[in-house]
């Protein structure tokens, strides 16, 4: 027998009072579910996708006067730290004076060209460089401004204005900048070689900063534990520096079989032989003075007493790889070669404001090159898939 019309079926849902449960009204669509909102979100995503490649491609471009800074820094290091002290009284005073003038000109050119290149990097970061996020961008601008001020004071004004505290302040600012860009490069690196180079590029300024902190203590030479810690950090930093030079060779060396790539290989081999022969002749001619000149040029001392010639291999490989990359071409590879030349010309743990400037520029260019190479590898892998 069917139930009365005013009673619900036995299997119908009821509420707590026994009355039949009313069906829910259909949910009104949200504003985000409407077609215009979905179209606006799609347009924003397309705009971001179109802007991202252009921002990443901008990392491949060298900032203004970066390559000129590298060449001038190399010439300054070779003339002021090697040629002039090595010649000494062996040449006429007039000729030595002309060489010193050439070295001073190269040093000033490296400083002023480096200032322009760093200002260009500062503007690129402030404009929204994808290498750093917003918080790191502000820190980058602050520490770079500190470094630029110290360099300008030491270069343009009288050198008496540069005190020991100013030097430590500049070294600290430069080290923090290099650590920041090195950590970002380590995050973006997508291959083992790039991670190794980014790791060395992060550890090197971090160890330099640690030695500066120990130098600020008054009893670092008297306390045996602090002195041992200082020597350990100094040695690890030097190993990181030599490892960075050594690892740059497989990154920069040409590998193709085209005519230009073969020419790049020949240029790298020629540079390797010429640099090795030059160091060998200098070692034979200067004998014990060679270690002193090498220390003033590169500020390395871990193996100087045992065998200064052991430093020849990573230095010659770095120069050979840079020459090969410059001939082979490619925006990211050329930028990495320029960065290697700047880091090599600055030496390990520099204290002079001009060399601090070129070192910082070198680490910034190296981080940009690693980011660009990683992005290129990702795009190539995605295209193959």
Secondary structure, 3 states (H helix, E strand, C coil): CCCCCCCCCCCCCECCCCCECCCCCCCCCCHHHCHHHHHHHHHHHHHHHHHHHHHHHHCCCCCCCHHHHHHHHHHHHHHHHHHHHHHCCCCCHHHHHHHHHHHHHHHHHHHHHHHHHHHHHHHHHHHHCCCCCHHHHHHHHHHHHHHHHHHHHHHCCCHHHCCHHHHHHHHHHHHHHHHHHHHHHHHHCCCHHHHHHHHHHHHHHHHHHHHHHHHCCCCCCCCHHHHHHHHHHHHHHHHHHHHHHHHHHHHHCCCCCCHHHHHHHHHHHHHHHHHHHHHHHHHHHHCCHHHHHHHHHHCCCCCHHHHHHHHHHHHHHHHHHHHHHHHHCCHHHHHHHHHHHHHHHHCCCCCCHHHHHHHHHHHHHHHHHHHHHHHHHHHHHHHHC
